[in-house]
Amino acid sequence: MTATQTEQFTVRRSTAGSPDIAGALPLPLPLPLPPAGHFINGSFVPGSSGQSIDVVDPTTEAVIASVQAGTADDVDVAVAAAVVAQKSWGATTPKERADVLNLIANIIEENREAFEAIESANTGKPQAVSEDDVSSTIDTFRFMAGASRTLTSMAGGDYATDHTSVILREPVGVVGVITPWNYPLLMAAWKIAPILAAGNSIVIKPSEQTPLSTLKLVEVLAGRIPDGILNVVTGRGRTVGQRLSEHPDIALVALTGSVVSGQAVAETAAKSVKRVHLELGGKAPVVVFPDADLRAAAAGVRNAGFWNAGQDCGAACRVLVHESVAEEFTEHLVREVSTLVVGAPDAGDDVEIGPMISLPHYERVKESLAEAREAGLNIALGGSAMEGPGYFIEPTVISDVPAGAHIATHEIFGPVVTVETFSTTEEAVTRANESPYGLSASVWTRDSSLSLRIPKQLDFGTVWVNAHLVLACEVPWGGFKGSGYGRDLSLYALDDYSRTKHVMINHGA
């Protein structure tokens, strides 16, 4: 079974204000950039190093801003402020914390156009993706505002003679947060909202590649939320992230990022026995059974495999399809993917695929594609970088991938989907579970028995049936195995960022 190229992709460059491009967006206003300092104890302050880091627009390769290169001393100042602020913040009632979270949601809503513009400029996200990110960010804060008022614990009572037990839910203290570059604002919200809801204070290090929306967030919140409960120190992981992981006054480190980053944080945090919350990489298998609606499955992979240019740890990037329908499915998939529109955020409101985030990441994706070619794999569609400025990669489908192929087992984190075949249900489950990752997977079938039985056999934190990459604040998100531990979203996130204390009172004395 093979499939061949059906269309040559083109990339739409920036066309702001161009009247001859259908769907071209109007000439944008000047980018509403935030201040470039660290945000500590309610205000922006200069860094101690005197050095800065350039922030690059990946669609043009132009520098759009510079931020402070943080130091361990900068982290120490921020942690000291967070320690003081947490004492009063942790003593507030759930209602008082909920009021602040609702206020944050309202402020983001008031400034959503600025956030969308910054996110697209900093990451190259198409308008639709940035709009969805901001909407999801607002929803995250609103959900956690309500969730913070619903926490329950084991009932207190007399479990030992003449002693009454009381179960308390407490904040853990100061939480160090490290966020990734693929969803800068949304991943910050996934951490900030439950951490604050549980009564903790925060020192956050955004990715040095995409710090602008996090800095914009604290800019618009300054003076409107308690000083010191949310602090931002920009800089590189080996400096700022390292200090957050080792700092004795930080009780927990929460990271969303690569497996390598998670391993480094866990190793450092272990020295002070602090808690760690890790949401790491993924290589989501998409298991397509012969009775599945193949058109729907192909459309689902088109949407979930290439959303955010495939730079998503839950992307539908590894298809396992039954050998009897593999050729038909691949034809549907190639047809679907060939309709994707690639381009800059302002090149039209129908643009769906943006660039890779940076030159190093762009080169890594290119290397993966070169390895696939050298291995003789069938490039059914795409497979190349695009000429011109920006870090654009063609949406790619690689078919007839043999079991165990490197490209199907390691995380590419780009617009690349591989297609393998299986012959039995047992083989499909075994092959899916062989992945070192365990974040998410999907099953496509019309068989109600399979739809109930197979998800139980898949070793992944989230398994969709006849869908992929559908999320909601009410349900948990997090992985198994190499994808980390801990849960973002839902009440389970509040559990992760709080601690349980037992108080036993001797009333017989």
C-alpha positions as CSV (number, residue, x, y, z in Angstrom):
1,M,0.0,0.0,0.0
2,T,1.4,3.4,-1.0
3,A,0.2,6.9,-1.5
4,T,1.7,9.6,-3.6
5,Q,2.0,13.4,-3.5
6,T,-1.2,15.0,-4.7
7,E,-0.5,18.6,-4.1
8,Q,2.4,21.0,-3.6
9,F,2.0,23.2,-0.6
10,T,2.6,26.9,-0.6
11,V,3.0,29.2,2.4
12,R,1.2,32.5,2.6
13,R,3.5,35.1,3.9
14,S,2.4,38.2,5.7
15,T,-0.3,40.0,3.7
16,A,-1.6,42.5,6.2
17,G,-3.6,45.1,4.4
18,S,-3.3,43.5,1.0
19,P,-6.6,43.9,-0.9
20,D,-6.0,41.1,-3.4
21,I,-5.6,38.2,-0.9
22,A,-8.9,36.6,0.0
23,G,-9.4,36.7,3.8
24,A,-6.4,38.9,4.4
25,L,-6.6,40.5,7.8
26,P,-6.4,44.3,8.2
27,L,-3.1,46.1,9.0
28,P,-2.4,45.3,12.7
29,L,-1.9,48.0,15.3
30,P,1.4,48.2,17.0
31,L,2.0,45.1,19.1
32,P,1.0,45.9,22.7
33,L,4.2,44.6,24.3
34,P,4.5,44.3,28.0
35,P,7.5,45.7,30.1
36,A,10.7,43.7,29.8
37,G,11.6,43.3,33.5
38,H,10.8,40.6,36.0
39,F,7.5,41.0,37.8
40,I,8.1,40.6,41.6
41,N,5.8,41.6,44.5
42,G,3.3,43.5,42.2
43,S,5.6,45.5,40.0
44,F,8.2,45.2,37.2
45,V,11.8,45.3,38.3
46,P,15.1,45.2,36.4
47,G,17.1,42.0,36.4
48,S,20.4,41.7,38.2
49,S,22.4,40.3,35.3
50,G,22.1,43.3,32.9
51,Q,21.7,40.8,30.1
52,S,18.7,40.2,27.9
53,I,17.3,37.5,25.6
54,D,15.8,38.2,22.2
55,V,12.3,37.1,21.4
56,V,11.9,36.1,17.8
57,D,8.8,36.0,15.5
58,P,9.1,32.6,13.9
59,T,7.1,33.7,10.8
60,T,9.6,36.4,9.9
61,E,12.7,35.5,12.0
62,A,12.7,39.1,13.2
63,V,13.4,40.1,16.8
64,I,10.2,41.6,18.3
65,A,11.3,42.1,21.9
66,S,13.9,41.4,24.5
67,V,13.4,40.2,28.0
68,Q,15.6,39.9,31.1
69,A,18.0,37.0,31.4
70,G,17.2,36.0,35.0
71,T,19.6,34.9,37.6
72,A,19.5,32.8,40.8
73,D,19.5,36.1,42.7
74,D,16.4,37.2,40.8
75,V,14.6,34.0,41.7
76,D,15.6,34.4,45.4
77,V,14.0,37.9,45.5
78,A,10.8,36.6,43.9
79,V,10.6,33.6,46.2
80,A,11.1,35.8,49.3
81,A,8.1,38.0,48.1
82,A,6.0,34.9,47.4
83,V,6.7,33.5,50.9
84,V,5.5,36.7,52.6
85,A,2.4,36.9,50.3
86,Q,1.4,33.3,50.7
87,K,0.9,33.7,54.5
88,S,-2.0,36.1,54.0
89,W,-3.2,34.6,50.7
90,G,-3.3,31.1,52.2
91,A,-5.4,32.3,55.1
92,T,-8.2,33.6,52.8
93,T,-11.5,31.8,52.3
94,P,-12.3,29.8,49.2
95,K,-14.8,32.5,48.3
96,E,-12.2,35.3,48.5
97,R,-9.8,33.3,46.3
98,A,-12.7,32.6,43.8
99,D,-13.4,36.3,43.6
100,V,-9.8,37.0,42.6
101,L,-9.8,34.2,40.0
102,N,-13.0,35.5,38.5
103,L,-11.5,38.9,38.4
104,I,-8.5,37.5,36.5
105,A,-10.8,35.9,34.0
106,N,-12.6,39.2,33.5
107,I,-9.4,41.2,33.0
108,I,-8.2,38.7,30.4
109,E,-11.5,39.0,28.6
110,E,-11.2,42.8,28.6
111,N,-7.8,42.5,27.0
112,R,-8.3,39.5,24.8
113,E,-7.4,41.2,21.5
114,A,-4.0,42.2,23.0
115,F,-3.4,38.7,24.2
116,E,-4.3,37.2,20.8
117,A,-2.0,39.6,19.0
118,I,0.9,38.9,21.3
119,E,0.4,35.1,21.2
120,S,0.3,35.1,17.4
121,A,3.3,37.4,17.1
122,N,5.4,35.4,19.6
123,T,4.5,31.9,18.4
124,G,3.3,32.3,14.8
125,K,0.0,30.7,15.8
126,P,-2.9,31.3,13.3
127,Q,-5.6,33.6,14.5
128,A,-8.0,30.7,15.2
129,V,-5.5,28.9,17.5
130,S,-4.7,32.1,19.4
131,E,-8.4,32.9,19.8
132,D,-9.0,29.4,21.1
133,D,-6.1,29.6,23.5
134,V,-7.4,32.9,25.1
135,S,-10.9,31.6,25.3
136,S,-9.6,28.4,27.0
137,T,-7.5,30.5,29.4
138,I,-10.5,32.5,30.5
139,D,-12.6,29.3,31.0
140,T,-9.8,27.8,33.0
141,F,-9.8,30.7,35.6
142,R,-13.6,30.7,35.7
143,F,-13.8,26.9,36.3
144,M,-11.2,27.0,39.0
145,A,-12.9,29.9,40.7
146,G,-16.0,27.7,41.2
147,A,-14.0,24.5,41.8
148,S,-12.1,26.1,44.7
149,R,-15.4,26.3,46.6
150,T,-16.3,22.7,46.2
151,L,-13.3,20.9,47.8
152,T,-14.2,18.2,50.2
153,S,-12.2,15.8,52.4
154,M,-12.7,12.7,54.5
155,A,-15.2,13.5,57.2
156,G,-13.9,14.3,60.6
157,G,-15.1,12.0,63.4
158,D,-14.2,9.8,66.4
159,Y,-11.9,7.1,65.0
160,A,-10.1,6.4,68.3
161,T,-11.6,6.3,71.8
162,D,-11.8,9.8,73.4
163,H,-10.2,11.4,70.3
164,T,-11.9,13.5,67.6
165,S,-10.2,13.7,64.2
166,V,-10.4,16.8,62.0
167,I,-9.2,16.6,58.4
168,L,-7.8,19.9,57.0
169,R,-7.0,20.8,53.4
170,E,-4.0,23.2,53.3
171,P,-2.0,25.0,50.6
172,V,1.5,23.5,50.0
173,G,3.1,27.0,50.1
174,V,5.2,28.6,47.3
175,V,5.0,26.8,44.0
176,G,7.7,27.1,41.3
177,V,6.2,26.9,37.8
178,I,8.0,26.3,34.5
179,T,5.9,26.6,31.4
180,P,6.5,25.6,27.7
181,W,6.6,27.5,24.5
182,N,3.8,25.8,22.6
183,Y,0.9,27.2,24.6
184,P,2.5,30.1,26.6
185,L,-0.7,31.7,28.0
186,L,-2.9,28.6,28.3
187,M,-0.2,26.5,30.0
188,A,0.4,29.3,32.4
189,A,-3.3,29.4,33.2
190,W,-3.4,25.7,33.7
191,K,-0.9,26.1,36.5
192,I,-1.7,29.5,37.9
193,A,-5.5,29.0,38.3
194,P,-5.4,25.8,40.5
195,I,-2.3,26.8,42.4
196,L,-3.9,30.1,43.4
197,A,-7.2,28.5,44.0
198,A,-5.6,26.1,46.6
199,G,-4.1,29.1,48.5
200,N,-0.5,29.0,47.2
201,S,1.7,31.7,45.8
202,I,3.7,31.4,42.6
203,V,7.0,32.1,41.0
204,I,6.7,31.3,37.3
205,K,9.4,31.0,34.6
206,P,7.9,31.2,31.1
207,S,9.8,29.8,28.2
208,E,12.5,32.2,27.2
209,Q,11.2,31.8,23.6
210,T,7.6,32.8,24.4
211,P,7.5,34.9,27.5
212,L,5.4,37.8,26.2
213,S,1.9,36.7,27.0
214,T,2.8,35.8,30.6
215,L,4.4,39.2,31.1
216,K,1.3,40.8,29.6
217,L,-0.8,38.9,32.0
218,V,0.9,40.2,35.1
219,E,1.0,43.7,33.6
220,V,-2.8,43.9,33.3
221,L,-3.2,42.2,36.8
222,A,-0.8,44.6,38.6
223,G,-2.5,46.4,41.3
224,R,-5.7,44.4,40.9
225,I,-4.7,41.2,42.7
226,P,-2.7,40.9,45.9
227,D,1.0,41.7,45.5
228,G,3.4,38.8,45.6
229,I,1.0,35.9,45.0
230,L,2.1,35.8,41.3
231,N,5.7,36.6,40.3
232,V,7.4,36.1,37.0
233,V,11.2,35.7,36.5
234,T,12.2,35.4,32.8
235,G,15.3,33.5,31.7
236,R,16.8,30.2,30.7
237,G,16.0,26.9,32.3
238,R,19.6,26.0,33.3
239,T,19.6,29.1,35.5
240,V,16.1,30.2,36.5
241,G,14.5,26.7,36.3
242,Q,17.4,25.2,38.1
243,R,17.1,27.6,41.0
244,L,13.3,27.1,41.2
245,S,13.9,23.4,41.4
246,E,16.5,23.6,44.2
247,H,15.2,26.6,46.2
248,P,14.6,25.5,49.8
249,D,11.5,27.7,50.2
250,I,9.7,26.3,47.2
251,A,7.5,23.4,48.3
252,L,6.5,22.1,44.8
253,V,7.8,22.5,41.3
254,A,5.2,22.2,38.4
255,L,6.5,21.8,34.9
256,T,5.0,21.3,31.5
257,G,7.8,20.5,29.0
258,S,10.0,17.9,27.5
259,V,10.9,14.6,29.1
260,V,14.5,15.8,29.4
261,S,13.4,19.0,31.3
262,G,11.2,16.9,33.6
263,Q,14.0,14.5,34.4
264,A,16.3,17.5,35.3
265,V,13.6,19.1,37.5
266,A,12.8,15.8,39.3
267,E,16.5,15.1,39.9
268,T,17.2,18.5,41.4
269,A,13.9,18.6,43.4
270,A,14.7,15.2,44.9
271,K,17.6,16.6,46.8
272,S,15.3,18.7,49.0
273,V,12.5,16.2,48.8
274,K,10.1,18.7,47.3
275,R,7.0,17.6,45.5
276,V,7.0,17.6,41.7
277,H,4.1,17.9,39.2
278,L,5.2,16.9,35.6
279,E,3.3,17.1,32.4
280,L,5.7,15.9,29.8
281,G,5.8,14.7,26.2
282,G,3.6,12.4,24.2
283,K,3.3,10.3,21.1
284,A,-0.4,9.7,20.8
285,P,-1.4,6.5,19.0
286,V,-4.6,6.7,16.9
287,V,-5.9,3.1,16.6
288,V,-8.3,2.7,13.6
289,F,-10.3,-0.5,13.5
290,P,-11.6,-1.9,10.2
291,D,-15.2,-1.0,11.1
292,A,-14.4,2.6,11.8
293,D,-15.8,5.5,9.8
294,L,-12.6,6.1,7.9
295,R,-13.6,9.5,6.6
296,A,-14.3,10.7,10.1
297,A,-11.1,9.2,11.4
298,A,-9.1,10.9,8.7
299,A,-10.8,14.2,9.4
300,G,-10.1,13.8,13.1
301,V,-6.4,13.2,12.5
302,R,-6.3,16.2,10.2
303,N,-7.6,18.4,13.0
304,A,-5.9,16.8,16.0
305,G,-2.6,15.9,14.3
306,F,-1.9,19.3,12.8
307,W,-3.5,21.7,15.4
308,N,-0.9,24.3,16.4
309,A,1.3,22.9,13.6
310,G,1.5,19.6,15.5
311,Q,3.4,21.3,18.4
312,D,1.1,19.6,20.9
313,C,2.0,16.8,23.3
314,G,-1.5,15.2,22.7
315,A,-1.3,15.5,18.9
316,A,-2.8,12.6,16.9
317,C,0.6,11.9,15.3
318,R,0.9,8.1,15.2
319,V,-1.8,6.2,13.3
320,L,-2.2,2.4,13.7
321,V,-4.8,1.3,11.2
322,H,-6.0,-2.2,10.4
323,E,-4.2,-3.6,7.3
324,S,-7.5,-4.3,5.5
325,V,-8.5,-0.6,5.4
326,A,-5.1,1.0,5.5
327,E,-4.9,2.0,1.8
328,E,-8.4,3.6,1.9
329,F,-7.8,5.4,5.2
330,T,-4.5,6.8,3.9
331,E,-6.1,8.1,0.8
332,H,-8.7,9.9,2.9
333,L,-6.0,11.2,5.2
334,V,-3.8,12.6,2.4
335,R,-6.8,14.2,0.8
336,E,-7.8,15.8,4.1
337,V,-4.3,17.0,5.0
338,S,-3.7,18.5,1.5
339,T,-6.4,21.0,2.2
340,L,-4.6,22.6,5.1
341,V,-3.6,26.2,4.6
342,V,-0.2,27.2,5.8
343,G,0.9,30.7,6.5
344,A,1.5,33.7,8.8
345,P,-1.1,34.7,11.3
346,D,-2.1,37.8,9.3
347,A,-2.1,36.1,5.9
348,G,-5.8,35.2,6.1
349,D,-8.4,34.0,8.6
350,D,-8.4,30.6,6.9
351,V,-4.7,29.9,7.8
352,E,-4.5,26.7,9.9
353,I,-0.8,25.9,10.1
354,G,1.9,28.2,11.4
355,P,5.7,27.8,11.7
356,M,7.9,25.8,14.1
357,I,8.6,27.9,17.1
358,S,12.4,28.4,16.6
359,L,15.3,27.7,14.3
360,P,16.7,24.9,16.5
361,H,13.3,23.2,16.6
362,Y,12.8,23.7,12.9
363,E,16.1,22.0,12.2
364,R,15.2,19.1,14.5
365,V,12.0,18.5,12.5
366,K,13.9,18.7,9.3
367,E,16.3,16.1,10.6
368,S,13.5,13.7,11.4
369,L,12.1,14.0,7.9
370,A,15.6,13.5,6.4
371,E,16.0,10.3,8.5
372,A,12.6,9.0,7.2
373,R,13.7,9.6,3.6
374,E,17.1,7.9,4.3
375,A,15.2,4.9,5.8
376,G,13.2,4.6,2.5
377,L,9.9,5.4,4.1
378,N,7.0,6.5,1.9
379,I,6.4,10.2,2.1
380,A,2.7,10.2,1.1
381,L,2.4,14.0,1.4
382,G,4.7,16.9,2.2
383,G,8.0,16.0,3.8
384,S,10.0,19.2,3.2
385,A,10.7,22.6,4.7
386,M,9.2,25.6,2.8
387,E,11.4,28.1,1.1
388,G,11.5,31.7,2.2
389,P,11.6,33.4,5.7
390,G,10.0,31.7,8.7
391,Y,10.3,28.2,10.1
392,F,7.6,26.5,8.0
393,I,7.3,22.8,7.4
394,E,4.9,21.2,5.0
395,P,2.1,19.2,6.6
396,T,3.4,15.7,6.2
397,V,1.9,12.2,6.1
398,I,4.3,9.2,6.1
399,S,2.7,5.9,5.2
400,D,3.7,2.2,5.3
401,V,5.8,2.8,8.4
402,P,7.2,-0.5,9.8
403,A,6.9,-1.4,13.4
404,G,9.5,0.1,15.6
405,A,10.6,2.8,13.1
406,H,12.3,5.7,14.9
407,I,10.0,8.3,13.4
408,A,7.0,6.5,14.8
409,T,8.4,6.1,18.3
410,H,10.1,9.5,19.2
411,E,8.3,12.8,19.6
412,I,8.8,15.0,16.5
413,F,6.5,17.8,17.7
414,G,5.7,19.1,14.3
415,P,3.2,18.7,11.4
416,V,4.1,15.1,10.8
417,V,1.7,12.1,11.0
418,T,2.9,8.5,10.5
419,V,0.7,5.6,9.4
420,E,1.4,2.0,10.5
421,T,-0.7,-1.1,10.0
422,F,-1.8,-4.0,12.3
423,S,-3.5,-7.3,11.7
424,T,-5.1,-8.2,15.1
425,T,-6.6,-6.3,18.0
426,E,-4.0,-7.7,20.3
427,E,-1.2,-6.5,18.1
428,A,-2.8,-3.0,18.0
429,V,-2.9,-2.7,21.8
430,T,0.7,-4.1,22.2
431,R,2.1,-1.7,19.6
432,A,0.3,1.3,21.0
433,N,1.5,0.5,24.5
434,E,5.1,0.0,23.4
435,S,5.5,3.8,23.4
436,P,7.6,5.2,26.3
437,Y,5.0,7.9,26.5
438,G,1.6,7.6,28.1
439,L,-0.2,10.9,27.8
440,S,-3.1,10.3,25.3
441,A,-4.5,8.0,22.6
442,S,-7.6,7.5,20.6
443,V,-9.7,4.5,19.4
444,W,-11.8,4.7,16.3
445,T,-14.5,2.0,15.9
446,R,-18.3,1.5,15.6
447,D,-18.1,-1.6,17.8
448,S,-19.5,-0.7,21.2
449,S,-17.6,-3.6,22.8
450,L,-14.3,-2.5,21.4
451,S,-15.0,1.1,22.5
452,L,-15.4,0.0,26.1
453,R,-12.7,-2.7,26.2
454,I,-9.8,-1.2,24.3
455,P,-9.4,2.1,26.3
456,K,-9.0,0.0,29.4
457,Q,-6.1,-1.8,27.9
458,L,-4.3,1.3,26.7
459,D,-1.7,2.7,29.1
460,F,-2.5,6.4,28.6
461,G,-3.9,9.1,30.9
462,T,-6.6,10.1,28.4
463,V,-8.2,7.9,25.7
464,W,-10.8,9.2,23.3
465,V,-13.2,7.1,21.3
466,N,-14.1,8.4,17.9
467,A,-12.5,11.8,18.8
468,H,-9.1,13.2,19.6
469,L,-7.7,16.2,21.5
470,V,-11.1,17.2,23.0
471,L,-10.5,18.8,26.4
472,A,-12.7,20.3,29.1
473,C,-11.9,21.9,32.4
474,E,-14.1,19.5,34.3
475,V,-11.9,16.4,33.4
476,P,-8.3,15.7,34.2
477,W,-5.3,15.9,31.8
478,G,-2.1,14.2,32.5
479,G,-0.1,11.1,31.6
480,F,1.5,7.9,32.7
481,K,5.0,6.5,32.1
482,G,7.4,8.9,30.4
483,S,4.7,11.5,30.1
484,G,4.9,12.4,33.8
485,Y,2.5,12.5,36.7
486,G,0.1,14.8,38.3
487,R,-3.1,16.2,36.7
488,D,-3.9,19.5,35.1
489,L,-7.5,20.7,34.9
490,S,-10.4,19.4,37.0
491,L,-10.7,19.0,40.8
492,Y,-7.7,16.6,40.6
493,A,-5.4,19.6,39.9
494,L,-6.5,21.1,43.2
495,D,-5.6,17.9,44.9
496,D,-2.1,18.1,43.5
497,Y,-1.6,21.6,44.8
498,S,-2.8,21.1,48.3
499,R,-1.9,18.9,51.2
500,T,-4.0,17.0,53.7
501,K,-3.4,17.4,57.4
502,H,-4.9,15.3,60.2
503,V,-5.6,16.9,63.6
504,M,-6.6,14.6,66.4
505,I,-8.0,16.1,69.6
506,N,-8.0,14.2,72.9
507,H,-11.2,15.2,74.6
508,G,-10.9,12.6,77.4
509,A,-7.9,14.4,79.0
